Amino acid sequence: MKIPKMKYLSLIVVFLFSIPCFAQLALEAEDPPNKKELPYFFKSKIEDIESELNDVKSGKVVQIATSPGNRPVYAVYYGDKDQFDSQANYNSAVAARNPVFYARKSESTKPVIYFLGPVHGHEIEGQVGLLNLIQIAETGKDHRGREWPLLKQAIEKCRVIIVPNGNPDGLVRCPYDSFVGLPGETMTKYGQGTRPDGSLWRWPQAKSLHPMKGEVGILGAYFNDDGINMMHDDFFFPMAKETEAILKIARDEAPDMTVSLHSHNQPPCVLQAAHVPVFMKNRVADFAEKLNSHYKNVGLPYMTYDWLSANLEDDPEFPPKKSFNLVSALHHLSGTMSFVFECSHGTINEKDKAPIVSYDGILDVQLHLYEQMFQYLMNNRLYWE
């Protein structure tokens, strides 16, 4: 896909004259420097997205939304879309006791898989993985030149939707292109933001003011330029155009499996969506355990405990603490097997002086996730007939 020069010019004009449009945050005196020299394959910058999409030939690139900062949000589609003979939305079909009224899925229809890149702008590891996945779809090799034949074959058998980054505003504001070897506190500062006095919002208090406007110091990369955290948008009345576009893809495509890519300071793991059916939680738990075992077997970081993948009851007591988030909404719109995947940032702290993943390790964690997703879907697909 070649983005016309006039489009570049129009984007520049929009960036110059549209308000608000937040620029990259300046580092403060106590902050460690941003590492400028990153491996070629570690494509974590905003310009890496359009550079990669300009080379797409076998897929179809579509701009699905424009952020409050007037930045494009793209989706890349591989494989022809099957007709599912839909006659009802998913919720109504379930009320009629059969999701086939929403989408007729059989052995004659292709599996559909949806990769949603970072909606938290600083969690760039998912973007790195997805831009390399696009390269594999196009050439069979990642940007290191390594071949991934199983991934290439799986892509060719499926309908695949890739959103490389769901929050370009947050990506641009974040002053770091990687957090490998940097303190976790630095990631928290620029990821979730600060109060006017400089104190860190942290998790989960960073969700206590939404939209994140008013008494705010640093607007963290969690949020778009309107202060919206898409993971916790108002899904019945979305505040962000990016959220609308992400949900519309699920509604239109009826994906069998959907991952929302995130990152944290711990080893990689799958997180369950809350407020989804028990049978789907069981499937996600099964996949999470298989993925964790796979990481262990191939020598990648893995969880040494299983509570994150467990099928836990949602809010048995007051007050509620399990939110109906973006991943929950994606399931209820389309019936998809949706979950969060948390990659490792590679940050350090007082206890862990060395990062648990390298740049290569981050990419391997991502690509092995995608490979295992395709494999699980091929072997455990649900048919709606």
Secondary structure, DSSP 8 states (H G I E B T S, - for coil): ----HHHHHHHHHHHHH-SS--------TTS--------TT---SHHHHHHHHTT--SSEEEEEEE-TTS-EEEEEEES--------S-HHHHHHTT-GGGT--B-TTS--EEEEE--SSTT-THHHHHHHHHHHHHHHSB-TTS-B-HHHHHHHHHSEEEEES-S-HHHHHH-S-S--TTSBHHHHHHHHHBB-TTS-B--TTGGGSSSS--SS-SSB-TTS-TT---GGGS-TTS-S-HHHHHHHHHHHHH--SEEEEEEEESSS-EEE--SSS-HHHHHHHHHHHHHHHHHHHHHT----SS-GGGS---S-SSSS------HHHHHHHHH--EEEEEEEE---B-SS--S-S--HHHHHHHHHHHHHHHHHHHHHS---B-
